[in-house]
């Protein structure tokens, strides 16, 4: 709450004070005024030089106003940075209880196509983190279908955290990426409305670069959830970690589970 009020105050102050107000003071020596400031009637002070004379101050020497104003600007910049970070950073997932359920929600990458059931990433993750991990992956599912299916799954499993790894089939079928992003945002929103923490696993576009579309990062930033962007691209670019062109093998799923476990620890969900 204090961060919110700090952000509001900072926005009001920066709206009210301009850099010209800071650097263009009537108390500056005339040599600065004639090059930086304008009088109220718009006439440059340089044209009125004959009518203005600089009188040295009688008081004890003080820090030059330009330096004081520069320090003020630096202070404001640092303060603004602190407040902006406080305003924009998303809340990390809370620490999962020992009996908390983790929901792995997605398509064939979650189901574990290319490996046996106990070699899928949810099964491996369960052994790594000591929490029950529900495998809710449906091979071939697109995000629109996942969005329709998700509410019932959330009500049934009541997870403390959801791992969302979806969108690969949308990319393969060349669905509208804007709609895919909207579906992902809505799935995250459905979980967050129920108090369920979410982490996102980005799926790469198949091609020469094997890089995830930018909408994964943008969606995670907008919804303020942690994201793992690199692991699937790393696995699917290594032939020894794949069972076919688009699916990992047992070793690949283990690498994926290890990366997710690391993300959960870094985000604070696990010790």
C-alpha positions in Angstrom: 0.0 0.0 0.0 2.8 2.4 0.9 4.4 1.7 -2.5 1.1 2.6 -4.2 0.9 6.0 -2.4 4.6 6.6 -3.1 4.1 6.0 -6.8 1.1 8.4 -6.9 3.0 11.1 -5.0 6.0 10.7 -7.3 3.8 10.9 -10.4 2.2 14.1 -9.1 5.5 15.7 -8.2 7.2 14.9 -11.6 4.1 16.3 -13.3 4.4 19.5 -11.2 8.1 20.1 -11.5 9.9 20.4 -14.8 13.7 20.3 -15.4 13.3 23.9 -16.6 12.0 24.8 -13.1 15.0 23.2 -11.5 17.7 24.7 -13.7 16.1 28.1 -14.6 16.1 30.0 -11.3 15.9 33.8 -11.0 18.6 33.5 -8.3 21.3 32.3 -10.7 24.1 34.6 -11.7 23.2 36.8 -14.7 25.7 35.0 -17.0 23.6 31.8 -16.6 20.3 33.6 -16.9 21.1 35.2 -20.2 21.8 31.9 -21.9 19.2 29.7 -20.2 16.1 31.7 -19.2 13.4 33.9 -20.6 11.6 36.7 -18.8 7.8 36.7 -18.2 7.3 38.8 -21.4 9.3 36.4 -23.5 12.3 38.7 -24.0 15.7 37.0 -23.6 17.6 38.3 -20.6 20.6 38.9 -22.9 18.8 41.7 -24.5 18.2 43.4 -21.2 21.8 42.9 -20.0 22.3 46.7 -19.7 19.4 46.9 -17.2 20.5 44.0 -15.0 23.7 43.8 -13.0 25.0 40.9 -11.1 25.6 41.7 -7.4 27.8 39.1 -5.6 26.2 37.6 -2.5 27.3 38.9 0.8 26.5 35.7 2.7 29.0 33.0 3.2 29.8 30.9 0.1 27.3 28.3 -0.7 27.2 25.3 -3.0 26.5 26.7 -6.5 22.8 26.4 -7.4 23.6 24.5 -10.6 25.3 21.8 -8.6 22.5 21.8 -6.0 20.0 21.4 -8.8 22.0 18.7 -10.4 22.1 16.8 -7.1 18.3 17.2 -6.8 17.8 15.8 -10.3 20.0 12.8 -9.5 18.1 12.2 -6.2 14.8 12.4 -8.0 16.0 10.0 -10.7 17.1 7.4 -8.1 13.9 7.8 -6.2 11.9 7.5 -9.3 13.7 4.3 -10.2 13.0 2.8 -6.8 9.3 3.7 -6.9 8.9 2.4 -10.5 10.4 -0.9 -9.6 8.1 -1.1 -6.5 5.1 -0.3 -8.7 5.9 -2.5 -11.6 7.3 -5.7 -10.0 4.9 -8.5 -9.6 4.3 -10.4 -6.4 6.3 -13.6 -6.3 4.5 -16.9 -5.6 4.0 -17.5 -1.9 5.8 -20.4 -0.3 4.0 -23.7 -1.1 2.8 -25.7 1.8 4.1 -29.2 2.2 0.7 -30.7 1.1 0.1 -28.2 -1.7 -0.9 -29.5 -5.1 1.0 -28.4 -8.2 -1.1 -28.4 -11.4 0.9 -29.0 -14.7 -1.5 -27.7 -17.4 -0.8 -27.9 -21.1 -0.7 -30.1 -24.2 1.5 -33.0 -25.3 4.6 -31.4 -23.8 3.0 -31.7 -20.4 1.4 -35.1 -21.1 4.8 -36.5 -21.9 4.5 -37.6 -25.5 7.8 -39.3 -26.4 8.4 -40.9 -23.0 6.7 -43.2 -20.5 4.2 -41.8 -18.0 6.7 -41.8 -15.1 9.3 -40.0 -17.3 7.0 -37.0 -18.1 8.1 -33.7 -16.7 5.3 -33.6 -14.1 6.2 -37.1 -12.8 9.9 -36.1 -12.6 9.1 -32.8 -11.0 7.0 -34.5 -8.3 10.0 -36.5 -7.3 12.3 -33.5 -7.3 10.1 -31.1 -5.2 8.3 -33.5 -2.9 4.9 -32.2 -3.8 2.0 -33.9 -5.6 2.1 -32.8 -9.2 -1.1 -33.4 -11.3 -0.5 -34.1 -15.0 -3.2 -32.3 -16.9 -1.7 -32.4 -20.4 -3.9 -33.1 -23.4 -2.0 -34.0 -26.6 -3.1 -31.8 -29.6 -4.9 -29.3 -27.5 -4.9 -25.6 -28.5 -5.2 -22.7 -26.1 -8.8 -22.0 -26.9 -9.6 -25.6 -25.8 -7.4 -25.3 -22.8 -9.2 -22.2 -21.7 -12.5 -24.0 -21.9 -11.2 -27.0 -19.9 -9.3 -25.1 -17.2 -12.1 -24.0 -14.8 -13.3 -27.5 -14.2 -9.7 -28.7 -13.6 -9.0 -25.9 -11.1 -12.2 -26.7 -9.2 -11.4 -30.4 -9.0 -7.7 -30.2 -8.1 -7.6 -27.0 -6.1 -3.9 -26.5 -6.7 -1.6 -24.0 -4.9 0.4 -23.4 -8.1 -0.2 -23.9 -11.8 2.5 -24.5 -14.3 1.2 -23.3 -17.7 3.0 -24.7 -20.7 0.6 -24.1 -23.6 0.5 -22.7 -27.1 2.7 -25.1 -29.1 -0.2 -26.4 -31.2 -1.4 -22.9 -31.9 2.0 -22.1 -33.3 2.1 -25.3 -35.4 -1.4 -24.6 -36.8 -0.5 -20.9 -37.4 -3.3 -19.6 -35.2 -3.6 -15.9 -34.6 -0.9 -15.1 -32.1 -2.8 -12.2 -30.6 -5.6 -14.6 -29.8 -3.2 -17.2 -28.4 -1.8 -14.5 -26.1 -5.3 -13.5 -25.0 -6.1 -17.1 -24.2 -3.0 -17.5 -22.1 -3.8 -14.3 -20.2 -7.3 -15.5 -19.5 -6.0 -18.8 -18.2 -3.6 -17.0 -15.9 -6.4 -14.7 -14.7 -8.7 -17.7 -14.0 -6.0 -19.1 -11.7 -5.1 -15.9 -10.0 -8.8 -15.1 -9.3 -8.8 -18.3 -7.2 -5.6 -17.4 -5.3 -3.5 -19.8 -7.4 0.1 -18.8 -8.2 1.2 -19.3 -11.8 4.5 -19.8 -13.6 4.7 -19.9 -17.4 6.9 -22.1 -19.6 7.4 -20.5 -23.0 7.1 -22.8 -26.1 9.5 -22.0 -29.0 8.4 -21.5 -32.6 9.8 -24.3 -34.8 12.3 -22.9 -37.2 15.9 -22.0 -37.5 16.1 -20.0 -34.3 13.8 -22.1 -32.1 13.0 -19.0 -30.0 9.7 -18.4 -28.1 7.4 -15.7 -29.6 7.6 -12.4 -27.7 4.0 -12.7 -26.5 5.1 -15.2 -23.8 7.4 -12.7 -22.2 4.9 -9.9 -22.7 2.1 -11.9 -21.2 4.2 -12.9 -18.2 5.2 -9.3 -17.6 1.6 -8.0 -17.9 0.2 -10.7 -15.5 3.3 -10.5 -13.2 4.2 -14.1 -13.2 7.6 -15.9 -13.4 8.5 -17.3 -16.8 11.0 -19.9 -18.0 11.9 -18.9 -21.6 15.0 -21.0 -22.5 14.6 -24.6 -21.5 12.3 -25.9 -24.2 14.3 -24.2 -26.9 17.5 -25.7 -25.4 16.0 -29.2 -25.3 14.4 -29.1 -28.7 17.6 -27.9 -30.3 19.6 -31.0 -29.0 18.9 -34.2 -30.9 20.0 -36.3 -27.9 17.1 -34.8 -25.8 14.3 -35.3 -28.4 12.1 -38.2 -29.3 10.9 -36.6 -32.5 10.9 -33.2 -34.1 8.7 -31.5 -31.5 8.8 -33.6 -28.4 11.5 -34.3 -25.8 12.6 -37.8 -24.8 13.0 -39.0 -21.2 16.3 -37.1 -20.8 14.7 -34.0 -22.3 11.7 -34.1 -19.9 14.1 -34.5 -17.0 16.0 -31.4 -18.1 12.6 -29.6 -18.3 11.6 -30.7 -14.8 14.9 -29.6 -13.4 14.6 -26.1 -14.9 11.1 -25.8 -13.6 12.2 -26.8 -10.1 14.9 -24.2 -10.3 12.4 -21.6 -11.3 10.1 -22.4 -8.4 13.0 -22.1 -6.0 14.2 -18.8 -7.4 10.7 -17.4 -7.4 10.2 -18.3 -3.7 7.6 -21.0 -4.2 10.0 -23.7 -2.9 12.9 -23.6 -0.5 
